[in-house]
């Protein structure tokens, strides 16, 4: 299995996975809307197909002759339940074309926190439905359920400019995982190519959000970073008026209250133990 198509390759979490496949010697094809951005990141190391998951013709071009497909899809924070969702309508298009193209395996980036049952949120419903649709597709699958990524404190959801934004109280540790380590695990799962698998993806160190933010601020050298903390009620209030704040409230509430525990032993045995500690990630960021 050496030909893989990747959908969602140029984002924060897609890049390390795509680069890991390239480094492992796979023939990589990617589906992108912005070809210039893709070329600036990957150069000539990948086959680039312009399109998106709404366009079945571009999916057919992408998946023709491929052994497998890896999906890094997401719900846009400003979108609503009745709008086109890549992980719902888009996934149905992908599965249909993948089966017609004789793709043998599908990999899917889900999330650990979507198992949280303390709230009923349509975004988590989309993710649960996506998992079930993949399992019922008839394709061999590898589904990944990651904890919070270290990159969230550097390039992602927690950081905006020189601020790390927190809200409410984080009650349980998140076993932070580095994107590069995750990428290597994904590649190993495809190299193993053994039946259907679900992997809890966690790193070696567990931190509540406040402690992780403090560690980042104390050890990051490229800029002076500060932590801003809001009452969770502020996000909830503004969430009444905008979809983006509603998304922020629900995901923060879930992350703060999801009782994450370490359960990645089998993942480490099967596809490798992450090597990056958060303190080392911060110092090299």
C-alpha positions in Angstrom: 0.0 0.0 0.0 2.0 2.9 -1.3 -0.4 5.2 -3.1 -2.4 7.5 -0.7 -4.8 10.4 -1.3 -5.1 13.0 1.5 -8.0 15.4 1.9 -7.2 18.2 4.3 -3.4 18.3 3.8 -2.5 22.0 4.1 -3.9 22.8 7.6 -2.2 22.7 11.0 -2.9 19.0 11.5 -2.8 17.9 7.8 0.7 19.1 7.1 2.6 16.9 9.5 0.6 13.8 8.4 1.2 14.6 4.7 4.9 15.2 5.3 5.2 11.9 7.3 3.7 10.0 4.3 6.1 11.7 1.9 9.1 10.9 4.2 7.9 7.2 4.4 8.1 6.9 0.6 4.4 6.9 -0.2 3.1 8.4 -3.5 1.0 11.2 -2.2 -1.9 12.9 -3.9 -3.8 15.8 -2.3 -7.1 17.6 -2.9 -6.8 21.3 -2.3 -8.7 24.5 -3.2 -5.5 26.6 -3.1 -2.9 25.0 -5.3 -0.3 27.8 -4.8 -0.4 27.3 -1.0 0.0 23.5 -1.5 3.0 24.0 -3.8 4.6 26.4 -1.3 4.3 23.8 1.4 5.0 20.5 -0.4 6.7 21.6 -3.7 6.8 18.8 -6.3 6.7 16.0 -3.7 2.9 15.5 -4.1 0.4 15.2 -6.9 -2.0 18.1 -6.6 -5.6 17.9 -7.6 -7.7 21.1 -7.4 -11.2 20.8 -6.0 -13.1 20.1 -2.8 -15.4 17.5 -1.3 -18.5 19.0 -2.8 -17.2 18.2 -6.3 -17.4 14.5 -7.1 -15.4 15.0 -10.4 -12.4 16.3 -8.5 -12.8 13.4 -6.0 -12.8 10.9 -8.9 -9.6 12.5 -10.2 -8.0 12.4 -6.8 -8.9 8.8 -5.9 -8.3 7.1 -9.3 -5.6 4.5 -8.9 -5.2 5.1 -5.1 -4.7 2.4 -2.5 -6.0 4.4 0.4 -7.4 7.8 1.5 -6.8 9.8 4.7 -9.3 12.4 5.8 -8.6 15.5 7.9 -12.0 17.2 7.8 -13.6 19.7 10.1 -16.7 21.7 11.0 -16.2 25.4 10.2 -16.8 27.4 13.4 -19.0 29.9 11.5 -21.2 27.2 9.9 -24.6 25.9 11.0 -26.3 22.5 11.2 -28.2 22.9 8.0 -25.2 24.0 5.9 -23.0 21.7 3.8 -20.6 19.9 6.2 -17.4 18.2 4.9 -17.8 15.5 7.6 -21.4 14.7 6.6 -22.4 15.4 3.0 -18.7 15.7 2.0 -17.9 12.3 3.6 -20.8 10.7 1.8 -19.3 11.9 -1.5 -15.9 10.6 -0.6 -17.2 7.2 0.4 -19.2 6.8 -2.8 -16.3 7.7 -5.0 -13.8 5.7 -2.9 -15.8 2.5 -3.3 -16.3 3.1 -7.0 -12.5 3.7 -7.4 -11.6 0.5 -5.5 -9.8 2.3 -2.7 -9.0 -0.3 -0.1 -8.6 1.7 3.2 -9.8 4.9 4.7 -8.2 6.8 7.6 -10.2 9.5 9.5 -9.2 12.1 12.0 -11.9 12.3 14.6 -11.5 13.6 18.2 -11.4 12.2 21.7 -13.6 14.9 23.2 -16.5 14.1 20.9 -17.3 11.2 23.2 -18.2 13.7 25.9 -21.9 13.2 26.8 -22.4 16.2 29.1 -23.8 18.3 26.3 -25.9 17.7 23.2 -24.3 19.5 20.4 -24.9 19.0 16.7 -21.2 19.2 15.9 -20.5 16.1 18.0 -23.5 14.4 16.3 -21.9 15.1 12.9 -18.6 13.5 14.1 -20.4 10.4 15.6 -22.4 10.0 12.4 -19.1 10.2 10.4 -17.6 7.4 12.3 -20.6 5.2 11.8 -20.8 5.9 8.1 -17.1 4.9 7.7 -17.7 1.7 9.7 -20.7 0.8 7.5 -18.9 1.7 4.2 -17.3 -1.7 3.6 -13.9 -0.1 3.4 -11.1 -1.2 5.8 -10.7 1.7 8.2 -8.3 3.3 10.7 -10.0 5.9 12.9 -8.0 8.2 15.1 -9.3 9.8 18.3 -6.7 12.4 19.4 -6.5 14.4 22.6 -5.6 18.1 22.3 -2.6 18.8 20.0 0.4 20.7 21.3 0.1 23.0 18.2 -3.2 24.4 19.7 -1.1 26.5 22.1 1.3 27.7 19.4 -0.7 28.0 16.1 -4.2 26.9 16.9 -7.3 27.4 18.9 -5.8 28.6 22.2 -3.4 31.2 20.7 -4.3 34.4 19.0 -1.4 36.8 18.4 0.6 37.1 21.6 -2.3 35.9 23.8 -3.3 32.4 24.9 -7.1 32.6 25.6 -8.7 30.4 28.2 -12.2 30.3 29.5 -13.8 28.6 32.5 -12.0 25.9 34.5 -10.2 22.9 33.1 -10.9 20.0 35.4 -9.0 17.1 33.8 -5.6 16.6 32.2 -5.3 16.6 28.4 -2.6 14.2 27.2 -1.1 16.6 24.6 0.2 15.1 21.4 2.6 16.7 18.9 1.5 16.8 15.2 4.7 15.2 14.0 4.3 12.2 16.4 0.7 11.8 15.3 1.8 11.9 11.6 4.2 9.0 12.2 1.5 7.0 14.0 -0.9 7.5 11.0 1.7 6.3 8.6 2.4 3.2 10.7 -1.3 2.4 10.8 -1.4 2.4 7.0 1.8 0.4 6.7 0.4 -2.2 9.1 -2.8 -2.4 6.9 -4.3 -5.0 9.2 -8.1 -5.0 9.4 -10.2 -2.3 11.1 -8.7 -0.3 13.9 -9.6 2.6 16.2 -6.8 4.4 18.0 -6.9 6.7 21.0 -4.1 9.2 20.3 -2.4 10.7 23.4 1.0 12.0 24.3 3.2 11.2 27.3 2.2 14.2 29.5 -1.1 15.2 30.9 -1.9 18.9 31.7 -5.0 20.8 32.6 -5.3 23.8 30.2 -4.2 26.4 32.8 -1.0 24.5 33.6 -0.3 23.9 29.9 -0.7 27.6 29.2 1.5 28.6 32.0 4.2 26.2 30.9 4.0 27.6 27.4 4.2 31.2 28.6 7.2 30.5 30.9 9.2 28.7 28.3 8.4 30.2 24.9 11.3 32.3 23.7 10.2 33.9 20.4 7.7 36.4 21.8 6.3 37.5 25.1 3.0 35.6 25.5 0.3 36.4 28.0 -2.7 34.4 29.2 -6.2 35.9 29.1 -8.9 34.1 30.9 -12.7 34.7 30.6 -15.6 33.4 32.6 -17.2 30.6 30.5 -20.5 32.5 30.8 -19.1 35.3 28.6 -18.7 32.8 25.7 -22.1 31.4 26.4 -23.7 34.9 26.3 -22.1 35.9 23.0 -22.8 32.5 21.6 -26.5 33.5 21.5 -25.6 36.0 18.8 -22.9 34.5 16.6 -22.2 30.9 15.4 -18.5 31.3 16.1 -18.9 32.2 19.7 -21.5 29.4 20.1 -18.9 27.0 18.7 -16.2 28.3 21.0 -18.5 28.0 24.1 -19.5 24.4 23.3 -16.0 23.1 22.5 -14.4 24.9 25.5 -17.2 23.6 27.8 -16.6 20.1 26.5 -12.8 20.3 26.8 -13.1 21.7 30.4 -15.4 18.9 31.5 -14.5 15.8 29.5 -13.0 13.3 32.0 -10.0 12.4 29.9 -7.9 9.5 31.2 -4.9 7.9 29.7 -6.0 5.0 27.4 -3.4 5.0 24.6 -1.4 1.9 25.7 -2.6 -0.2 22.8 -2.1 2.6 20.3 1.5 2.9 21.4 2.0 -0.8 21.1 0.5 -1.0 17.6 1.7 2.2 15.9 4.4 3.7 18.1 5.0 5.7 21.2 5.1 9.5 20.9 8.5 10.9 21.6 7.8 14.7 22.0 7.2 16.1 25.5 5.4 19.4 25.7 8.3 21.3 27.2 10.5 20.2 24.3 7.8 21.2 21.8 7.6 24.7 23.4 11.4 25.2 23.3 11.6 24.2 19.7 8.5 26.1 18.5 
